[in-house]
Amino acid sequence: MFSSSSTTNPYLMYYVTYCGVAPEAGAMTELRMFDPAKEEYFTVHDKPLPKELVKSRLVGSSHGWGVFLGSPNSILISDYCNPSSSKSKKYRTDMIPLPPRSYEYSCQNELVSGVAMSSSPEEEDFVMAVKFTGRRVSIYRPGQHRKGNHRFSSTELFDYFEQANLMYSKRDQRFYMPSSGGHHLWSWNGIISTDSQYHDLRFHNLPQFSLSELQLLRSCYRTQQLVESPSGQRFLVKWYVQTLGRSVQSLAHRSVEFSFGGTKLFMVFREEEDMNMCYTQDIGDLSIFLGNNEPFCVKASSFPGLNPNSIYFLGDRYGEGYGVYDIATRIPRSFNPKSFSAFSDLPNGQGYVVPNWLPHWIPPFPL
């Protein structure tokens, strides 16, 4: 179990700024971070940009490691955006190249909807899964010498998983992927075999909504994410967003002021026995973190300032916004930073931002 006395708080990596006309190898960058427990900004200064990341796109993260796509068809993982690793390694950045993406279905290989890892890449036996847009799922096992071992899995049955997210269950030692409608799951062991298993979900204790509420929900864009608590309890979260026709903020010009955007509702289902999912408005002393990262969950009381029974969320793609959602009251609110002083060096609250790097949550790390 994480404890704030021995680990960092969960952090939001908001964006990376640099000096100069365009990012280049060796350019000094600043990691612009946000601490949701303290609701404060902070900056990690003077971090050199590795040449491998100069023209890459940050498409997701897991265990504090970012997944970067470059060209032609390259893919690698790095802890560059993790302020904890930066401090412990005196700004040395670890990078693990993976086998190139296949030219087959190359247009789909440019878009990623989810990534998950069995453990930190610092452990030699870790396995990573990447869900590309469409039917494609790639499973990687770099191995002891980190020479890319690519294990590929794909099936026509993934027609309803085009924008699916991924999660690794420590309890089951399997990767899970919820369908677009959230009615069933696919899973893989990933370590022993890439053979998939189908899981049908049965829902209970469904909430009652008024006609106007139902009309609103039907007009929303919806995603489904599976998350597992430190004790092994799993939750399926349905996220309803009223899209604004465009992203709330350009990835290259994000404001330092947060807004919860178009997020209207989260529906949380607790997994009972045999894949029975029971609607709940009480997850106890837990905080869930959803965004462009593998979903994770922490014990709120271990991190003073975090709200229990809440969901911390972020997103720019469909107008999701940035904020915290109270599961009991079903009310979202924007983050309210106490001060913008950590970003005071940015002209008009903005700077030269490394483009195409998605913001994401970084889980607690040992001090």
Phi, psi and omega in degrees: 000133179293147175223133184295342179286341183238359181223168171285168168285163167297143181235154170257120170274105189276306172197172180240127180249162183212166176258144179113176182285322181215149179295138179218164182302131180087352179299140179280126183243166177234128174274119180265111190243164176221133178259108184290336179289318179268347187052053180227145171277154166207163185233135171262116190267158165051059177249118183291139181275119179295147182297330182294340184257358188302312183250024182268168174241129176274112189251355180171176180205161176203138179056029179080005178253131179273150175253121187243133174252136176228191177228150004272116173059027179275155176213134178212163176239147185208151176263022185305320186271005181266110182296334180291317179291327179299317183291317184287334184253012180054048174071013171282133183256129175270138177222137180237108177286145178243164180304144182302148175295146182292145175288340176294134183056041187300327180294325178285334180288352179274346184240133182235133179254345180191147174224152177207151179229148180288334181194182175296142177298349176290344175270133190295332186261020183290153178233143181233141175240139178235126177260110175274159177300141184096213185270351195279130170233128178246136178242128183241140174226088186304326176085180188301321184260007177057041174260102193327116171252111186259121177244116190256140178221130178203149180205152179295342180291354181273018180303331183258024182233026187303318183248030186288151174261168180234153174211142175257129179266115175292330181294314183262347186055050180218152169273139178237146179222114179281148179288167181301324178273350179076020183265345179206170182230154163246151178216156177223150170286315175081327182269310181273320187207154173261006177298134185262157175235142179261137180230121177270131181261141177239126188256142183224161175057042183294142181286158177260134179238151175286168181299318180294323178293319179295320178297321178295314182295324179292337179273356185268152168280138186231137171235158179236132180224139178256136181221147182239134180282166178303334180274355180099001177285131181253149178226140169259126183245124175257124188248119182254124183232128173273103186294148184258012180085347177200167178293150181299320182221141173296141179299335182267352183219059180281136178284158175276356177261131184269153172216142180281003169057228185264010179294122183251323188200146166241133171250125184247130179240124178274132179282124174258201181290149172057042175061029171275127184249121185249123179298138180215151171244019180216106176254012175073216186275054182233149171235129181257141180238116183238142178173217180273040183219164172298127182302142175217169189219138179230162174279115188299321184294344177281350182227085184310130182110333176287145179271125175288165179053044186220162176239122174265126189226157175206153176174145177242342191297316185238020179084024183298317180089190184228126180176194180229139186243125177276113185293325182291315184268348182060040182238125173269153171218153178284155171294148182232078182302139181290331184205150175257014187298327181294340179251016186292343179280354180272127178298126180057030178076006181226167179208190175282111187258133174301119187285155172064028173249113185287139172293153182199160176275141175246124183290168178301144179233148178300143177282000000 
